[in-house]
């Protein structure tokens, strides 16, 4: 790895994914918060849709 690339600013990256992929990943990493699985819960929490886990 080129160490000159570390700590440099980069433009945002946008990736299209399907909801089932987000839900699958959330389950795989052990998330239990409904904002990762339930669109209504995510909207009620102020988001446009379910969230991608960190």
GIQUIGI-V715988 format. One line per field, one symbol per residue. ss: DSSP state (H for helix, E for strand, L for the rest). phi: phi as a letter, one per 20 degrees, with the letter a starting at -180 (. if undefined). burial: b if it has 24 or more other ideal C-beta (glycine too) atoms within 12 Angstrom, else e. A space follows every 10 residues. Layout:
# GIQUIGI-V715988
ss: ???
phi: ???
burial: ???
This chain:
# GIQUIGI-V715988
ss: LLHHHLLLLL LLLLLLLLHH HHHHHHHHLL LLLHHHLLHH HHHHLLLLLL LLLL
phi: .fffefmdfc fgddcecegf fffffgffen fcfgfecdff ffffendfaf eeff
burial: eeeeeeeeee eeeeeeeeee ebbeebeeee eeeebbbeee eeeeeeeeeb bbee
